[in-house]
Amino acid sequence: MAVNKLLGLAVVVPALAILVLPEPVQYVAGIDPLYWPMKAAVVGATEGVGISFVAHLALGAVSLGALAVALARRFDATA
């Protein structure tokens, strides 16, 4: 149950950042990979699908990939 509560924060923090913080400060929440698809959904709903929408999705893929590589390196037995 504690793990479930902790994982819930991974969704709540980006959502609160998008709702409460002004645009330039929101990008600090970009450390959390779930921020980028949430931001893309907000941008897509408000501005439509365009360059900004695709850019947010691409940044999400890059941040998720970077975290996956970091995790793989951490558990690599040969390094």
C-alpha positions as CSV (number, residue, x, y, z in Angstrom):
1,M,0.0,0.0,0.0
2,A,2.9,2.4,0.8
3,V,4.4,1.7,-2.7
4,N,1.1,2.5,-4.3
5,K,0.9,5.8,-2.5
6,L,4.4,6.6,-3.5
7,L,3.7,5.8,-7.2
8,G,0.6,8.0,-7.0
9,L,2.9,11.0,-6.3
10,A,4.5,10.4,-9.7
11,V,1.2,11.3,-11.3
12,V,0.1,14.0,-8.9
13,V,3.2,16.1,-9.0
14,P,3.2,16.8,-12.7
15,A,-0.6,17.4,-12.7
16,L,-0.2,20.0,-9.9
17,A,2.7,21.6,-11.7
18,I,0.7,22.1,-14.8
19,L,-2.3,23.5,-12.9
20,V,-0.5,25.7,-10.4
21,L,2.8,26.9,-11.7
22,P,3.4,29.4,-14.5
23,E,4.7,28.1,-17.9
24,P,8.5,28.6,-17.5
25,V,8.6,27.2,-13.9
26,Q,6.5,24.1,-14.9
27,Y,9.5,22.7,-16.8
28,V,11.2,21.9,-13.5
29,A,8.6,19.1,-13.1
30,G,10.0,17.7,-16.4
31,I,12.3,15.6,-14.3
32,D,9.3,13.3,-13.8
33,P,8.8,11.5,-17.2
34,L,5.0,11.6,-16.8
35,Y,5.0,15.4,-17.0
36,W,5.7,15.4,-20.7
37,P,2.7,13.3,-21.9
38,M,0.4,15.2,-19.5
39,K,1.7,18.5,-20.8
40,A,1.2,17.2,-24.4
41,A,-2.4,16.3,-23.6
42,V,-3.0,19.8,-22.1
43,V,-1.4,21.5,-25.1
44,G,-3.3,19.2,-27.6
45,A,-6.6,20.1,-25.9
46,T,-6.0,23.8,-25.7
47,E,-4.0,24.5,-28.9
48,G,-4.6,21.4,-31.0
49,V,-2.1,19.0,-32.4
50,G,0.9,20.9,-33.7
51,I,4.6,21.3,-33.3
52,S,4.3,22.0,-29.5
53,F,2.3,18.8,-29.0
54,V,4.8,16.7,-30.9
55,A,7.7,18.4,-29.1
56,H,6.3,17.6,-25.7
57,L,5.8,13.9,-26.7
58,A,9.3,13.8,-28.0
59,L,10.7,15.2,-24.8
60,G,8.8,12.6,-22.9
61,A,10.3,9.8,-25.0
62,V,13.8,11.2,-24.5
63,S,13.4,11.6,-20.7
64,L,11.9,8.1,-20.4
65,G,14.7,6.7,-22.5
66,A,17.3,8.4,-20.4
67,L,15.9,7.0,-17.2
68,A,15.7,3.5,-18.8
69,V,19.4,3.7,-19.8
70,A,20.3,4.9,-16.3
71,L,18.4,2.1,-14.7
72,A,20.0,-0.5,-17.1
73,R,23.5,0.8,-16.2
74,R,22.7,0.6,-12.5
75,F,21.8,-3.1,-12.8
76,D,24.5,-4.0,-15.3
77,A,26.7,-6.6,-13.6
78,T,29.6,-6.1,-15.9
79,A,30.1,-2.4,-15.3
